[in-house]
Amino acid sequence: MVRVAKVISIFAIILLLALLANTARSSLPFKMQIKNIYESPSLDSKVVYEIPADVKIIDMTDDRNWYRVRIEFMIPFLGTFNYKGWVNVPMGEVIGP
């Protein structure tokens, strides 16, 4: 279970990094899938980590401080785990209206 907690923590950090690039609700492509962590902010850069799970941003609040996410992954012999919930990333407070 500690390993699962570490994996979920990594995904939370990934979500934070991905959401920093999005400043307006209209620019956020909902149901956006996050699969790779890149060495630099370019799709041509080296992939340093491939996420072994589905991480999707589903929705966000109007003030851009709460994001609804879905994380799904499979552990052999244990099955598929699916988590949906809200993540507090106070982008609205950091960037402003």
N, C-alpha and C positions, 0 to 999 in steps of 0.2 A: 504493500500500500504506500510505502514511502516513495517508491519509484513513480507511482502514478501521481502523487502529489508534486514531485519534481517536474514531471512532464507537464502537468497543468500549470505550474509556475512559469515554465518556459513559454508556454502558449500565451499566458497573460502578458509577459514582456514583449512577445512578438506582436500581440494586438496593440499594445501601447505604441510601439515603433510604427506600425502600419497606420494607426490613426493619427499620428502626428502630421502626416502628409495631407490629411483631409481637413479642410477648414470650413467648408460649407455643406449643408445638408444636400444641396443639389449636386455637389460634386462627388458624393459618396455613392459608389455603385453598390446597392444593396445586394445581398447574397454574394458578396465578393469573397472569393476563396483565397486564403493565405497559405501558400505551400512552400516557399523558399525564403531563406535569409541570404541576402547578398553582401558581398564584401564592401561595396560602395553603392551609392544611390543610382545605379544604372543597370538596366537589364542585360547589358553586355558584360557586366562584371562577373567575377567568379561566385558561384553558389557555395556558401560556406556550410549550410545546413539545409537538408530537405526534411520538412516536417512530416513525420510518419502518421499524420492524422488529417482529418478534414476540419479546418477552422474557417468558419464563415461569419461575416458580419451581416446580421439580418435587418437590424433597424437601429435608430438612435432617437433620442429625445430632441425636442426643438432647441433646447439650450446647449446641445452638443456635449453634455457632460456624462450621459449614460448611453451605452451601446449594448444592444441585444446581440449575443453571439451564440453560435452552436459549435460545439467541439465533439467530434466523433472519432473514435479509434478502436482498433481491435487488438486484443491480447490473445495469442494462441492458447487454446484449451480453456480460456476463461470467457470468451465471447466478445461482443461489441459493446462499447460503452458510449452513451450519448448524453451530453449535458447541454442544456439550454439555460441561459440566464442573462442577467444584466451585469455589465462591467462598468465601474466608475472610472472614467478617464476625463478629468476636468478640462477638456480642450476649450470649452466656452469661456471658462474663467481665465485661462492662460492667454488665448488669442483675443478674446473679446467678441462683441456682437458684430 
